[in-house]
Amino acid sequence: MPDDRLIVALDVPDALSGLRLAEQLGDTVSFYKVGLGMLTGGGLALARELKDEQGKRIFLDMKLFDIGATVEAAVRGLARFDLDFLTVHGDPQVVGAAVQGAGGTGLKILAVTILTSLNRADLDACLIREGDLEGIVAERAGRAMEAGAHGVIASPREAALIRALPEAVGRLIVTPGVRPTGAALGDQKRVETPAAALGAGADHIVIGRPIWQASDPRAATQAILAELP
């Protein structure tokens, strides 16, 4: 039985590559993330194929950000495809519009707090206010959940802080920036192992390159699953 706490990121060039990887992984994986990088490579068609034909759960990682009416309309359209998770930027007005767009469907809106590839120096370059990065993440998470987000995206290092928030009761924490023991960090700057992320309060972990770059993706996935508590 696959463990849906593991979400495999299909950050490959196109839908055909994604389907080939899904075929290799077979019944070891039940939950996939399709991101913005594959949007022009058939990403939405891939998401629907995996959902409708293979019964997989789908996390559409679009990180939507726009005026409220546009976000609401975009989410309303995506909600028709019976997907599971959708990301938007964690600004309260964006979150509120996305939740309206999702309406009474099963689509869960996840708010992005601070991208896991960023550190304090990056925030300074973006003119984001001074302060401890973890504290800013927790505050953004709380505000997003107050605005109706079903959960948040945050690095494993902030998961415990967010899980302790009163607003986080019954909400999801999904953590990218997870690397199995011994894996290269790539472009991530705030990382933890799968077990540490789950132990800190994450409900789902997202892993991509350590799986799809492996010589044997199925064996790499099984090794990661063996690490989970």
N, C-alpha and C positions, 0 to 999 in steps of 0.2 A: 504493500500500500504506500503510495507516494506521500511525502510529508509536505503539506502546502505551506508550511512556514518558510520554505525555500522558494523564492521567485527567481527564475533564471532570466537574465536580461539578454534578449536577442539583439544585441548591438552589432549585428552583421550587416553586410552591404545591401541586401535586398531580400525580398520575400522568399525566393527560391532557396537562398542560403539558410534562411530561418527555418523553412520546412525541412531541409536536409538535417539541420541540427536537431530539430524536434523528433525526427525519425530516429536519429542515433540515440537520443535520450529515452525515447519510448515511455514506458510506464514508470520510470524513475522520477519523472517530473510531472506535476499537475498544474503548475502556475507559471505563466510567462509574462515578461514585461516587453512591450513593444514601444520604442521611443521615437522621439522627433527625428533622429538621424535616419530612420528608415521610412519616413513619411512619403518621400518621393520614390521610394523603391518598393512600393506596394505594401507598406506597413499595415494599413487599415484592412486590406484584403487578407493579409496574413493573420491578423487578429481574429477576423471573422471565421477564417478557415479553421484555426485552432479551436475556437470556441464552438462553432456549429458542427464541425465534422469530427473533431477529436474529443470534445467535451472538456477542454482545458479551461482553467480560469485565466482571465486576461487583465493585466494592469497596463493601461494606456498612459504612457508617460509623456504628456504633451506640455506640461508646465504653462498652461494658458495664462495670458496676462493681457488685458485690454479694458476698455470701458465696460461698465456693467451690462449694458444691453447686448453687446457683442459676445461677451463671455456666456451670458445666459442662452443666447441663440445657439452658440457653438456646442454647448453642453447638451442642450435639448436635442440637437441633431445626433450627437454621439450616443446619447442615452438609448436611442432606438436600437442600437446594435447589441444590447444585452451584455455589455462588458461589466467587469467587476470593480476596478479601481480606475480613477482618472486624477491626474495631478493638475493643480493650478497654483499660481504664486499665492503666498500666504497673506497678502494684504486683505484686511477684513471685507472691503467692498467687492473684491474679486471673488472671495470665498462665498459671500452671501449670494452673489449673482449665479455662481456655479451651482449652489445648492438649489436655488430656484429652478434652474434649467434641468437639473436631474429629477425634480418633481418627486413623484411617488415611485420611481423606478428603483431597481436594486443597485444602481450605480453609486459607488461610494466616492465622495470627493476628499482627496488628500491634499493638504496644504504643504507647499514647500517652504521651509523656514529659511535656512541659509544653505546654499549648495555645499555638498561635502568636499568639493574641490577647492573651497575658499578658506583662507585663514584671516587673521586680524589685519595683516598687511593688505590683503585684497579688499577688505571692507574699507580701510582707509582710502584706497585708490578710488573706491566707488562713492566716497563721501558719506558713508554710513556712520552714524553717530559713534562717538567713543564709548568704550565699555568692554567688558569681558564678553567674548564671543558666545560662550555657553549661555550666559545670562540673556543675551539678545535673542538667541535661539529659543530659549524657554519662554521669554515674554511674547515673541511672535507666535509661538505654538499656542499659548494660552488665548491670545486674541483671535487666532484663526478658529479655534474650537468654540469660542464664544459666538463667533459669527456663523457657526453651524457645520464646520468641517467634521467629517466622520473620523478623521485621523490626520496625522502629519507625517511628512518625510523629514527625517533628521539623521545626523550621523550617530553611530553607536555611542559615541562619547557623551552625547546629550540625552540619550534615551532615558536614563535613570532620573535626570532632572525633570524631564517632561512627564514621565510616568507618575511622579510625585505631585503634579499639579492637580488641584481639585477639578479643573475642567477636563482632565484626561480620563476620568472614570468612564469606562465603557467605550473609549475611543481607541483607534488603532495607531500604532507606531510602526512605521516601515523604514528600515534602515538600509540605504546603500552604503558604500564605503566599507564593505565587509570583505575581508580577504582571509581565506583559509590559511592555516599555519604554514609558513614558509613561502607564501605567494608574494610576487612583486607588487608594490603599491601602485604602479602606474601613475595616473594623474591625481590620485586621491591623497588628501593631506590629513584627514581625520578618520582613522580606520581602527577596526578591532576585528578579532576572530569571530566566526559565527556563534560559538558558544558564549563568548563575552557579550555580544550584542543581544542575544536572547536573554541572558542572565540579567542584563541591565533594564529589561522591560520591553524590548521589541517584540512585536507580534509576528513580523515577517522580515526576512533578510533578503537583499537583492544581490545576486552575484552574476557577473557576466564573463569578463575576460579569463579568469582562472578556469572557466568551463570551456568556452568556445575556442580559446587559444590552445587548449590542451591537445596532445597527440591522441588521447582517448577521452573524449568528453564524457562518455557514460561512466568510465572508471573515476574520472575526476569528480563527477557529481556524487557517486557512491561514497567516495572518500569524505566529501563535505558532509553528506548526510550522516556518516558515521561519527562526525565531530559534534553533532547536535545533541544537547542534553535531553 
